[in-house]
Amino acid sequence: MRFRRDMAGNRRTARKFLKAVNLNAQTLHQMVLVVWNWAAIFLPRLVGALAILIAGLVIARWIARGTRRLAEEAPHLDPALKPIIVAVVRYCVVGFTIIITLDQIGFRTSSLLAVIGAAGIAIGLALQGTLANIAAGIMLLWLRPFQVLDYIEVAGQGGSVEEIGLFGCKLRTFDGLFLFMPNSTIWNAPLKNHTRNRGRLISLAISLPVEADLPKACDALIQTASGTREVLAHPSPSVFLENLSATGMVVNLMLWSTPQGAGEVERHVIERTRLALEKLGDNFKPTQISRTIPPAADPSRFLEGREPISYWRG
């Protein structure tokens, strides 16, 4: 009897196992059918989307290269605008490619644009500094405080401008280092442009013995300055007595040079001045020659030839 009961229990267990196996087999078969149907519908779309994306990126690169070539051949196009135009064209092609790729997969572009708009607001709040750089870059391109190849000083840094971008400017320092400055930093700080104006003022303070003949020394200084290359004839060099004491006198030589030649003039004019004065005799031998910068609070050098304006009416 016990043996029969065990056999009956084994048969029931076997039937349950076979039923479970059959159920799992049916479920697995249904899952395979679902996956197969999904793959048959989605995989062609996915392959097409990948093909569109790859082709769009390649085309964007080709168009960017062609745009760069056309911009370089355009003689009247500002060099600062060339890299920006190339970047805008490339990003537009890439964005259009992404929209077509998502539409190929099955995303609704109208809903996608709404999501992008909402995400743009959130990203804009998170990237306020980056957007400030873009806004500053647009203002720099519009107002043009400097151009490519100008030498500028801003925020304690200085260098020759190599590229003006939407996010920042690339500069090359005097010792050949690469310097990248965000546009917002440049826009929010006082800027000096060493190249924009037509002339650079160079001033020398020359200490002479008290026995020196002042008119003769002044004539020698003006002739030396006028004969120096890169010194402008207008405004002409000028010399005046700045200080007089019992031990000597200080003469100030002021001259204007071209922005490109200011460095060469600063390096050579002191030596030329010393040699010119020593040729006049021992009484003209300078005891000190130093370069000085007239204070910004003294605008007299800009007022020459201007008539005073009377604000009082009789």
C-alpha positions as CSV (number, residue, x, y, z in Angstrom):
1,M,0.0,0.0,0.0
2,R,2.8,2.4,0.9
3,F,4.5,1.7,-2.4
4,R,1.3,2.5,-4.3
5,R,0.9,5.8,-2.5
6,D,4.5,6.8,-3.3
7,M,4.0,6.0,-6.9
8,A,0.8,8.1,-7.0
9,G,2.6,11.0,-5.4
10,N,5.5,10.8,-7.9
11,R,3.0,10.8,-10.8
12,R,1.3,13.9,-9.4
13,T,4.7,15.6,-9.0
14,A,5.7,14.7,-12.5
15,R,2.4,16.1,-14.0
16,K,2.9,19.4,-12.1
17,F,6.5,19.6,-13.4
18,L,5.4,18.9,-17.0
19,K,2.6,21.4,-16.7
20,A,5.0,24.1,-15.4
21,V,7.5,23.3,-18.1
22,N,4.8,23.6,-20.7
23,L,3.7,26.9,-19.3
24,N,7.2,28.3,-19.3
25,A,7.8,27.1,-22.8
26,Q,4.6,28.9,-24.0
27,T,5.6,32.1,-22.1
28,L,9.1,31.9,-23.6
29,H,7.6,31.4,-27.0
30,Q,5.3,34.4,-26.6
31,M,8.2,36.5,-25.5
32,V,10.3,35.5,-28.5
33,L,7.4,36.4,-30.8
34,V,7.1,39.8,-29.1
35,V,10.8,40.5,-29.4
36,W,10.9,39.3,-32.9
37,N,7.9,41.5,-33.9
38,W,9.5,44.5,-32.1
39,A,12.8,43.9,-33.8
40,A,11.2,43.5,-37.2
41,I,9.5,46.9,-36.8
42,F,12.2,48.9,-34.8
43,L,15.5,47.6,-36.1
44,P,15.0,49.0,-39.7
45,R,14.1,52.3,-38.1
46,L,17.2,52.2,-35.8
47,V,19.5,51.3,-38.7
48,G,18.0,54.1,-40.8
49,A,18.4,56.5,-37.9
50,L,22.0,55.6,-37.4
51,A,22.7,55.9,-41.2
52,I,21.0,59.4,-41.2
53,L,23.0,60.5,-38.1
54,I,26.4,59.4,-39.5
55,A,25.6,60.9,-42.9
56,G,24.5,64.1,-41.3
57,L,27.6,64.4,-39.2
58,V,29.8,63.8,-42.3
59,I,27.8,66.4,-44.3
60,A,28.1,68.9,-41.4
61,R,31.9,68.5,-41.5
62,W,32.0,68.9,-45.2
63,I,29.8,72.0,-45.1
64,A,31.9,73.5,-42.3
65,R,35.1,72.9,-44.3
66,G,33.5,74.5,-47.4
67,T,32.2,77.5,-45.4
68,R,35.6,78.0,-43.8
69,R,37.2,77.9,-47.3
70,L,34.8,80.4,-48.6
71,A,35.2,82.7,-45.6
72,E,39.0,82.6,-45.9
73,E,38.7,83.6,-49.6
74,A,36.3,86.5,-48.8
75,P,38.5,89.6,-48.6
76,H,35.9,91.9,-47.0
77,L,34.8,89.6,-44.3
78,D,36.1,90.4,-40.8
79,P,38.5,87.7,-39.6
80,A,36.7,87.7,-36.2
81,L,33.5,86.6,-37.8
82,K,34.9,83.7,-39.8
83,P,35.1,81.0,-37.1
84,I,31.8,82.1,-35.7
85,I,30.0,81.7,-39.1
86,V,31.6,78.3,-39.6
87,A,30.5,77.1,-36.1
88,V,26.9,78.4,-36.5
89,V,26.6,76.6,-39.9
90,R,27.9,73.4,-38.5
91,Y,25.7,73.4,-35.4
92,C,22.6,74.2,-37.6
93,V,23.3,71.2,-39.8
94,V,24.0,68.9,-36.7
95,G,20.8,70.1,-35.0
96,F,18.7,69.5,-38.2
97,T,20.3,66.0,-38.5
98,I,19.4,65.1,-34.9
99,I,15.7,66.1,-35.4
100,I,15.5,64.0,-38.5
101,T,17.2,61.1,-36.7
102,L,14.7,61.2,-33.8
103,D,11.8,61.4,-36.2
104,Q,13.1,58.3,-38.0
105,I,13.1,56.4,-34.7
106,G,9.6,57.4,-33.9
107,F,9.8,60.4,-31.6
108,R,7.3,63.1,-32.3
109,T,9.2,66.2,-33.2
110,S,6.5,68.6,-32.0
111,S,6.6,67.0,-28.5
112,L,10.4,66.9,-28.7
113,L,10.6,70.6,-29.4
114,A,8.3,71.4,-26.5
115,V,10.6,69.2,-24.2
116,I,13.7,71.0,-25.7
117,G,12.1,74.3,-24.9
118,A,11.4,73.4,-21.3
119,A,14.8,71.8,-21.0
120,G,16.4,75.0,-22.5
121,I,14.9,77.1,-19.8
122,A,16.3,74.8,-17.1
123,I,19.7,74.6,-18.9
124,G,19.8,78.4,-19.3
125,L,19.3,78.9,-15.5
126,A,22.0,76.3,-14.8
127,L,24.4,77.8,-17.4
128,Q,24.0,81.5,-16.7
129,G,27.8,82.0,-17.0
130,T,28.0,80.3,-20.4
131,L,25.0,82.4,-21.7
132,A,26.7,85.5,-20.3
133,N,29.8,84.6,-22.3
134,I,27.7,84.3,-25.5
135,A,26.0,87.6,-24.8
136,A,29.3,89.3,-24.1
137,G,30.8,87.8,-27.3
138,I,27.9,89.2,-29.4
139,M,28.5,92.7,-27.8
140,L,32.2,92.4,-28.5
141,L,31.6,91.6,-32.1
142,W,29.1,94.4,-32.4
143,L,31.0,97.2,-30.7
144,R,34.5,96.1,-31.9
145,P,36.7,97.4,-29.0
146,F,39.5,95.2,-30.6
147,Q,40.1,93.1,-33.7
148,V,42.2,90.1,-34.6
149,L,46.0,90.8,-34.2
150,D,45.4,93.7,-31.8
151,Y,47.4,93.7,-28.6
152,I,45.1,94.2,-25.6
153,E,45.4,94.3,-21.8
154,V,42.4,93.2,-19.7
155,A,41.8,91.8,-16.2
156,G,45.5,91.8,-15.5
157,Q,46.3,89.8,-18.7
158,G,47.7,90.9,-22.0
159,G,48.3,89.4,-25.4
160,S,47.7,89.5,-29.1
161,V,44.2,88.5,-30.2
162,E,44.2,85.4,-32.4
163,E,40.5,84.5,-32.4
164,I,37.3,86.1,-31.2
165,G,34.7,83.4,-30.4
166,L,31.2,83.2,-28.9
167,F,32.4,81.8,-25.6
168,G,35.9,83.3,-25.3
169,C,38.9,84.9,-27.0
170,K,42.2,83.2,-27.8
171,L,45.3,85.4,-27.1
172,R,49.0,84.9,-27.5
173,T,51.1,86.5,-24.8
174,F,54.4,88.3,-25.5
175,D,56.4,85.3,-24.5
176,G,54.4,82.9,-26.8
177,L,52.0,81.4,-24.3
178,F,48.4,80.5,-25.2
179,L,45.8,82.4,-23.2
180,F,42.0,81.8,-23.3
181,M,39.8,84.4,-21.7
182,P,36.0,84.1,-21.3
183,N,34.1,86.9,-23.1
184,S,32.3,87.9,-19.9
185,T,35.6,88.5,-18.2
186,I,36.7,90.8,-21.1
187,W,33.3,92.6,-21.2
188,N,33.2,93.3,-17.5
189,A,36.7,94.7,-17.1
190,P,38.5,97.8,-18.3
191,L,40.3,97.1,-21.5
192,K,43.4,98.7,-23.1
193,N,44.0,98.4,-26.8
194,H,47.7,99.1,-27.7
195,T,47.1,98.8,-31.4
196,R,43.9,100.6,-32.2
197,N,45.0,104.3,-32.0
198,R,47.5,105.7,-34.6
199,G,50.1,106.8,-32.1
200,R,51.7,105.8,-28.8
201,L,53.2,108.5,-26.4
202,I,56.7,107.9,-25.1
203,S,58.1,110.2,-22.5
204,L,61.7,110.4,-21.2
205,A,62.9,112.2,-18.1
206,I,66.6,113.2,-18.7
207,S,68.7,114.5,-15.8
208,L,71.4,117.0,-17.0
209,P,74.1,118.9,-15.2
210,V,73.2,122.5,-14.2
211,E,76.1,123.8,-16.5
212,A,74.4,122.4,-19.6
213,D,73.2,124.8,-22.3
214,L,69.4,124.1,-22.2
215,P,68.5,125.4,-25.7
216,K,71.4,123.4,-27.3
217,A,70.4,120.3,-25.4
218,C,66.8,120.7,-26.4
219,D,67.7,121.0,-30.1
220,A,69.9,117.9,-29.9
221,L,67.1,115.9,-28.3
222,I,64.5,117.0,-30.9
223,Q,66.9,116.1,-33.7
224,T,67.6,112.7,-32.2
225,A,63.9,111.9,-31.7
226,S,63.0,113.1,-35.2
227,G,65.7,111.0,-36.7
228,T,64.6,107.8,-35.0
229,R,62.7,105.4,-37.1
230,E,59.0,104.8,-36.3
231,V,58.7,108.2,-34.6
232,L,55.8,110.2,-36.0
233,A,56.3,113.7,-37.4
234,H,52.8,114.8,-36.3
235,P,52.6,115.4,-33.4
236,S,56.2,116.5,-33.5
237,P,58.6,115.7,-30.7
238,S,58.7,118.3,-27.9
239,V,61.1,119.1,-25.1
240,F,60.5,121.1,-21.9
241,L,62.2,121.8,-18.6
242,E,60.4,119.8,-16.0
243,N,62.5,120.4,-12.9
244,L,65.4,122.7,-11.9
245,S,67.6,122.6,-8.8
246,A,71.0,123.7,-7.7
247,T,72.5,120.4,-8.6
248,G,71.0,119.8,-12.0
249,M,67.9,120.0,-14.1
250,V,65.4,117.5,-15.5
251,V,64.3,117.8,-19.1
252,N,61.3,115.9,-20.4
253,L,61.3,114.6,-24.0
254,M,57.9,113.6,-25.4
255,L,57.4,111.9,-28.7
256,W,54.8,109.8,-30.5
257,S,55.5,106.6,-32.4
258,T,53.4,104.1,-34.3
259,P,51.8,101.4,-32.2
260,Q,53.8,98.7,-34.1
261,G,57.1,100.5,-33.6
262,A,56.6,101.6,-30.0
263,G,58.7,98.7,-28.6
264,E,61.6,99.4,-31.0
265,V,61.5,103.1,-30.1
266,E,61.5,102.4,-26.4
267,R,64.5,100.0,-26.8
268,H,66.7,102.4,-28.9
269,V,65.7,106.0,-28.1
270,I,67.4,106.0,-24.6
271,E,70.7,104.9,-26.1
272,R,70.5,107.3,-29.0
273,T,69.6,110.2,-26.6
274,R,72.6,109.4,-24.4
275,L,75.0,109.3,-27.4
276,A,73.6,112.6,-28.8
277,L,74.1,114.4,-25.5
278,E,77.6,113.1,-24.9
279,K,78.7,114.3,-28.3
280,L,78.0,117.9,-27.1
281,G,80.6,117.7,-24.3
282,D,81.0,116.8,-20.7
283,N,78.6,119.5,-19.6
284,F,75.8,117.7,-21.4
285,K,76.5,114.2,-20.2
286,P,73.2,112.9,-18.7
287,T,73.3,111.5,-15.2
288,Q,70.0,109.6,-15.6
289,I,67.6,108.8,-18.4
290,S,64.3,107.1,-17.5
291,R,61.1,106.5,-19.2
292,T,58.1,108.1,-17.6
293,I,54.3,107.8,-18.1
294,P,52.4,111.1,-17.9
295,P,49.6,110.8,-15.3
296,A,46.2,110.2,-16.6
297,A,44.9,113.1,-14.6
298,D,46.9,115.5,-16.8
299,P,45.1,115.7,-20.1
300,S,47.2,118.7,-21.4
301,R,48.8,116.7,-24.2
302,F,45.3,116.1,-25.7
303,L,44.2,119.8,-25.5
304,E,46.8,121.3,-27.9
305,G,45.2,123.4,-30.6
306,R,41.8,123.5,-28.9
307,E,40.1,126.8,-28.1
308,P,38.6,127.1,-24.6
309,I,34.8,127.2,-24.5
310,S,33.1,129.8,-22.3
311,Y,30.1,128.6,-20.5
312,W,29.4,132.1,-19.0
313,R,27.2,134.5,-20.8
314,G,27.5,138.2,-20.1
